[in-house]
């Protein structure tokens, strides 16, 4: 009888242990590449983070927060997720405002039971290799049918008459033709291409940030519906060297007739 009671007690203890083990779950596992804890880059670099998450149960959400030196944290990503695992990418371009500083990244995954897993990275940002662009303002280009300069040489920052200037120098040209209404459309007889980028950080533009933005955008031979505040990046077709120019529209004037229709813009290069 004592042996039976002992056996029952042992079996009960084993069941309790097995039950505890079954009920216990581990936190989600978060891994992030690039692999090093400390990452080094220059202003304008695009850092591609690959986030891999595995979990024993369904996830609830994933967050990414950043905290630059001596600044409060901010949320880069806060998204709901319901699968037990996930792999995705988050791209971060290193801004000029944090040159000479570092940014702490926290990647956090939380499951449906509230358990969390975290991965950390720190990115050090150098300004070396990034050239801050020089701005010139007060440039004008008029409508085709205005009798004024209706084209522009971006290499020399010079207004041109399309009727006499060689096509290779006309990086910009109004495309209104003989209309008395401003088309608000530009083309490039020099075979340049345009990338529309109104969200671009114009104030802190560098050579590398402009090149990266141009390369990541959709290249257009013509840009339409030009309005005040628009930002464009163009790669010049008038030169064999790779030259990029950042343009911000200051004003668009469509007056009665076409004689005084014009675009005013600023240039950074």
C-alpha positions in Angstrom: 0.0 0.0 0.0 2.9 2.3 0.9 4.5 1.6 -2.5 1.3 2.5 -4.3 1.0 5.7 -2.4 4.7 6.5 -3.2 4.2 5.8 -6.8 1.1 7.9 -7.0 2.9 10.8 -5.3 5.9 10.5 -7.7 3.6 10.4 -10.7 1.7 13.4 -9.4 4.9 15.3 -9.0 6.0 14.5 -12.5 2.7 15.6 -13.8 3.0 18.9 -12.0 6.5 19.4 -13.4 5.3 18.5 -16.9 2.4 20.8 -16.6 4.6 23.7 -15.5 7.0 23.1 -18.4 4.1 22.9 -20.8 2.6 26.2 -19.5 5.9 28.0 -19.6 6.6 30.0 -22.8 9.7 31.8 -23.9 9.9 35.4 -25.0 9.9 36.2 -28.7 13.4 36.1 -30.2 14.5 39.2 -32.2 17.6 39.2 -34.3 18.7 42.2 -36.4 21.3 42.5 -39.2 23.8 44.1 -39.9 25.2 41.8 -37.2 27.5 44.2 -35.3 26.1 45.9 -32.2 27.9 49.1 -33.3 27.3 50.3 -36.9 29.2 53.2 -38.5 28.0 55.3 -41.4 28.2 58.8 -42.9 25.5 61.3 -43.5 23.2 60.3 -46.3 23.9 56.5 -45.9 20.8 54.3 -46.1 21.0 51.6 -43.4 18.9 48.5 -44.3 17.9 46.7 -41.1 16.7 43.1 -41.5 14.5 42.1 -38.5 13.8 38.4 -37.9 11.3 37.4 -35.2 10.4 33.9 -33.9 7.9 33.1 -31.3 6.1 30.1 -29.7 2.8 31.9 -29.9 1.2 34.6 -32.0 2.8 38.0 -31.9 0.8 41.1 -31.1 3.0 44.0 -32.2 6.5 45.1 -33.3 8.0 48.5 -32.4 11.2 50.3 -33.3 12.3 53.3 -31.3 15.3 55.5 -31.8 17.1 57.8 -29.3 19.8 60.1 -30.6 22.4 61.3 -28.0 21.0 63.6 -25.4 17.5 63.5 -26.9 14.2 61.9 -26.0 13.3 58.6 -27.7 10.9 58.6 -30.7 9.0 55.8 -32.4 10.1 54.8 -35.9 7.7 51.9 -36.2 4.7 50.7 -34.3 2.8 47.9 -36.2 0.3 45.2 -35.3 1.3 41.6 -36.3 -0.5 38.3 -35.7 1.8 35.6 -37.0 4.1 33.5 -34.8 7.1 34.8 -36.7 8.1 37.5 -39.2 10.9 38.8 -41.3 10.9 42.3 -42.6 13.1 45.3 -43.5 13.3 48.8 -42.1 15.4 51.4 -43.9 16.9 54.4 -42.2 18.8 57.2 -43.9 21.4 58.9 -41.6 20.5 62.6 -41.3 22.8 65.6 -41.3 21.2 66.8 -38.1 22.8 63.9 -36.2 26.3 64.2 -37.7 28.9 63.5 -35.1 26.4 61.8 -32.8 25.1 58.2 -32.4 21.5 56.8 -32.4 20.4 53.9 -30.2 17.9 51.6 -32.0 15.5 49.4 -30.0 13.7 46.6 -31.8 11.0 45.1 -29.7 8.5 42.3 -30.4 5.6 41.5 -28.1 3.5 38.4 -28.2 -0.2 37.9 -27.4 0.6 37.1 -23.8 2.5 40.3 -23.3 6.0 38.7 -23.4 8.6 40.7 -25.1 11.9 40.2 -26.9 14.4 43.0 -27.6 17.4 43.6 -29.9 19.6 46.7 -29.7 21.9 48.5 -32.2 23.8 51.8 -32.0 24.6 53.7 -35.2 27.5 56.2 -35.2 27.1 59.0 -37.8 30.0 60.8 -39.3 29.8 63.9 -41.6 33.0 62.8 -43.4 32.3 62.1 -47.1 29.1 64.2 -47.1 29.4 67.6 -48.7 26.8 70.2 -47.7 25.3 71.7 -50.9 25.4 75.5 -51.7 22.2 77.2 -52.5 21.5 80.0 -55.0 18.1 81.7 -55.1 16.1 84.0 -57.3 16.3 82.0 -60.6 13.5 82.6 -63.2 12.3 80.7 -66.2 9.4 82.1 -68.3 6.8 80.5 -70.5 7.7 79.5 -74.1 5.4 82.2 -75.6 6.5 85.0 -73.2 9.3 86.5 -75.2 11.6 86.0 -72.2 14.1 83.3 -71.3 12.2 80.1 -71.3 15.0 77.6 -70.7 17.8 77.2 -68.1 21.4 75.9 -68.0 21.8 74.2 -64.6 25.5 73.8 -64.9 26.1 77.5 -65.4 23.0 78.7 -63.5 22.1 80.7 -66.7 18.7 81.5 -68.2 18.4 80.8 -71.9 16.2 81.4 -75.0 15.1 78.0 -76.3 15.0 79.5 -79.9 18.8 80.1 -80.0 20.4 77.9 -77.3 21.7 74.5 -78.2 19.7 71.6 -76.8 22.7 70.2 -74.9 22.6 73.3 -72.6 18.9 73.3 -72.0 18.6 71.3 -68.8 15.2 72.9 -68.1 12.6 74.3 -70.4 9.0 75.3 -70.1 6.7 73.1 -72.1 3.8 75.5 -72.6 4.4 75.9 -76.4 2.3 78.6 -77.9 -0.5 78.4 -75.3 -1.4 81.6 -73.4 -1.9 79.5 -70.2 1.2 78.3 -68.3 1.5 74.5 -68.7 3.2 74.1 -65.3 5.3 71.4 -67.1 9.0 71.1 -67.6 11.1 69.0 -70.0 14.8 68.6 -70.6 16.0 69.0 -74.2 19.5 68.0 -72.8 17.9 64.6 -71.9 18.1 65.0 -68.2 15.7 63.1 -65.9 13.7 64.3 -63.0 12.7 62.8 -59.6 9.9 64.5 -57.7 10.6 64.4 -54.0 8.5 66.8 -52.0 9.4 65.0 -48.7 13.1 65.5 -49.2 15.1 67.3 -46.5 16.0 70.3 -48.6 17.4 72.3 -45.7 20.1 69.7 -44.8 20.8 68.5 -48.4 24.2 67.0 -49.0 25.7 65.5 -52.2 25.2 62.0 -50.9 21.6 62.5 -49.7 20.7 64.0 -53.1 22.3 61.1 -55.1 20.7 58.5 -52.9 17.3 60.1 -53.2 17.6 60.4 -57.0 18.7 56.8 -57.3 15.8 55.5 -55.2 13.1 57.6 -57.1 11.2 57.2 -60.3 13.1 59.0 -63.2 10.8 61.1 -65.4 11.6 62.9 -68.7 8.9 65.5 -68.0 7.4 66.8 -64.7 3.8 68.0 -64.6 1.6 70.1 -62.3 4.5 72.2 -60.9 3.4 74.3 -57.9 5.0 76.4 -55.2 7.0 74.3 -52.7 7.7 71.4 -55.1 11.1 69.8 -54.8 12.8 68.1 -57.7 16.2 66.3 -58.2 17.6 66.1 -61.7 20.7 64.4 -63.1 22.1 66.6 -65.8 22.0 65.2 -69.3 24.2 68.1 -70.6 27.4 66.6 -69.3 29.1 63.2 -69.4 30.0 63.4 -65.7 27.3 62.5 -63.1 26.0 65.8 -61.8 22.9 66.2 -59.7 21.0 69.4 -58.9 18.3 69.9 -56.3 15.5 72.4 -57.2 12.8 73.9 -55.0 10.0 76.0 -56.6 9.6 79.4 -54.9 6.7 80.7 -57.0 4.6 79.9 -60.0 2.9 82.8 -61.8 0.2 82.3 -64.4 -0.9 85.8 -65.2 -3.4 86.9 -67.9 -1.8 86.1 -71.3 1.7 84.6 -71.3 4.1 87.6 -71.3 4.6 87.5 -67.6 4.1 83.8 -66.8 7.1 82.4 -65.0 8.6 80.0 -62.4 10.9 81.2 -59.6 13.1 78.6 -58.1 16.2 77.9 -55.9 19.0 75.6 -56.7 21.3 73.5 -54.5 24.4 71.8 -55.9 
